[in-house]
Amino acid sequence: MEYAEAVFFYAFAAVAISGSLMVIVRRNILHCALFLVLVFFAVAALFVMMDAEFLAAVQVLVYAGAIMVLFLFVILLVQVERIQMMRLAHRQSPLVVVVTLVFLGELLFIILRGAAKLAPPAVAPAQLGSTESFGALLYTDYIFPFEVASVLLLAAMIGAIILARRDDEEDEIIDDASAIEAATERRDAPAAPATHRG
């Protein structure tokens, strides 16, 4: 059983890492978004294997669902074809390479230096990552921060609706003014003289 779990763990980890690399490497932004969805599902599978069902559900519903819908909505609004036709100069590429190498060196240093000092992991309770334990903790000890976050999100949603309606009303006023101006110009324009044919 442990061998099968290890195989699935490394398989999902490989999918997550390769998908993350494809998100960075691919030039088509739509393909990047789809690979990001694949990464979210692979990470959710890893959470399930670690008995963290709630985190897996949040990973799928919030990130692979709501956040990716928002990403795709923004991508469709910014005219992907026009952006892909533009030739952008990547002047930051050498800096990115240097920063990446520095971070990789720090990561390897921490891993090699701290590998011998790591204590064996403590055994977590069986219900630690379950939805039941999380819900019980959320609605007892953390009920006040939960309600405050709910009110803030509600206020943000109401503000977004008000701003969207205001923009629509302004667009309608501009369209009405343009239509009235065009009708006035047509009315005030002198009539073309009639031509008589002999």
Helices and strands as residue ranges (DSSP letters): H 2-25, H 29-49, H 53-58, I 59-67, H 68-77, H 80-85, H 93-114, H 131-138, H 143-188
